[in-house]
Amino acid sequence: MGKKDTQKMIQIVSDFINELSDDQFTNLINGNAMIEYKENQNHVSSIDQMKSSVQQAQSMKEIEGCFKGLLKKDIRAFCKDCRIDIRKKDTKKELFYKIAVHFGITRPDEKDFNTLIKEFDRFTDVKEAAEFLNGAGELRTKDDLIRFANVLDVHIRPKERKADILHRIAESVVGSRLRAQVIKNV
């Protein structure tokens, strides 16, 4: 076994240990549990099936549908198999976004927000635009707002509060449009 194979094996063992709960880890250390090697014969075909369904997807909702019923660790395994750069603390939504970008869906949420964007574009007042976004059903969660901001190319800090993100989106889009009109009229 060469150096690269040894590194690969150490990484597999490390990933396995990281995904154990505290109780599982304690049971393993105390000898109350054991590690079992099992060959995964369906692994290659299921990964290939998921790849083909993801490649046919056109939006984030379709990508999420490809992984419906799978655990986060299964989605992480898919990402590792496809060599998608992920972090341990990535949420499922973040993993789906990274998968979408990896497979060439560069604007994965645009189709999900098309009607909302059309309605949002008609506003000429920042406060009214922020109130509209606050009442929009598609933007119930902070994650939805972050995805919407990404579609509009509005830079936000994910640690900001939902209200701050709403205001930043409205100010960036509507405010910049208003400032551009003032400059044109001067």
N, C-alpha and C positions, 0 to 999 in steps of 0.2 A: 504494500500500500504506500503510495507516494504522499508527498507533502500536501498536495491539493485535496486528495481523498481524505486525509486525516483532518484537514481543516473543515471539509464538508461534513464529516461525521461529528466533529465537535460542535459545529453549528446546529446540526439536527438534534443532538442531545441537549444543547443549550436551549433551543426553541421549545423542546418537549418540557424541560424543567420549568421554563418561564410560564408555560400555559397551565401548569398544575395549580390547583387551589392550595391554600395553606394546609388544609386537612389531608389532601392527597399527598402532598410533599412529606408531611409528618408520618403518615402511614407507610410510605415508601422507605423512609429513613429507619423507622422502627421495625421493619420487616413484616408489617401487616398487609403489604401490597407488593405486587411484583410487576415488572415491565415485561410485556409480551411482544415478540416479533410476529407480524402478520403480513403476508404479501398482499398487496392491493392489486388485484387483477383487473378491476374495472377502472382504475385510476386514469390510465391513458385515454381510454375511450370516453369517459365522462368529462375529462378536461377538454378533449377535442370537441365534444358536443357543446360544452359551455362556450368555448371559443367561437364556434360557428354561430351560435345564437347571439352572442355579444356583438359579433361583427355585423350581424343583420339589424341590430338595434339602431334606432334613430333618435332616441331621447333618453333622458335619465330614467324616466318611468319604465321604459322597456328594458333598460339595463337592470334596474332593480327587480323587474319581473323574471329575468334570467336566473337570478339567485334566490328567488322566493323559496322560503323554507330552509335555507342553508344557514348554518351557524357562522358567526364571524370568523372562527378559526378556519372554516372551509373556504371562505372568501379570501382570507389571507393566504391559504395554500394555493389557491388559483393565481393570486397575484405573484406569489413567489415563483410558481411554475412559468408564468409569463414574463418574469423578470421585471415586474413593476415595482418601483421603489416605494416602499411603505414603511410606516413607523408602527411600533407596538400599540401606541395609544390612538391610532386612527379610528374614527367611528366608521360604522357601516357606510354612511353617506359619503364620507371622505374617501373610502375605498372605492365606492361606485364611481365617484368623480374621477379618481385616478385611473380607473379601468376605462372610463369613457375617453379620457384624453389619450391614453395609451393606444386605443384602437381607432383613433382618428376622428372621434366625435369632438371636435375642438370647441364647439359651443353647445354642450349637451343640454342645457336648460332652456335654450332660446325658444324651442317649440312649445315648451311647457308654459312660457310666460308671454307668448305673442299677443294674446288679447289684452292682457294686463298692460303691456308696453304701449299698445295703441291707445288705450284709455288714459294712461299716464302722460303721454305726449301732448295731450290737449290742454294741460294745466299751464297757467301763466303766473301763478302765485305759489311761492314756496310753501306757505302754511297750508293752503288748500291741497297741494300735492302730498304733503306729509300726512294730512288727515285722511286723504284717499288711500294712501298706502297702509295706514293703520287699520282701516276698515276692510281691506282687501282679503278675501277668503283664502287666496293662494299663498298669502304671507302670514300664516298663523304663528310660525315658530321663528326663532332667531336664525336657524339654519336656512329656512326658506328665504329670509331677507338677505343673508350672505350670498346665496346662490343667485338671487335676483340682482344684487349689486355686481356680482361677477359678470352677468350677462350684459349689464349696462356699462361695464368697464369702469365702475366706481370703486376706488380703493377704500377699503374699510379695515379696521382692526377688529378681528373676531372677538377680542375681549371686551369690546364696547357693549354698552347696554342696548337693548332692542330700540328704545326711543332715540338714542343717539345715532344708531345706524339708519333709522327711518329719516331723521333730519338730514344726515349726511347725504343720503341718496337724493332726497328732494332738493337740497341745496346744490349738489353737484350737477344734476341734470337740468332742473328748471332754472336755478340761479345762473348757471353758465349760459343757458339759452337767452335769458333776459340781459345778461351783461353783453353778449354778442350783439343783440339787437340795439342796445344803447351805443355800442361802438360803431355799428353800421350807420346809425342816424347822425352821428357827430360829424 
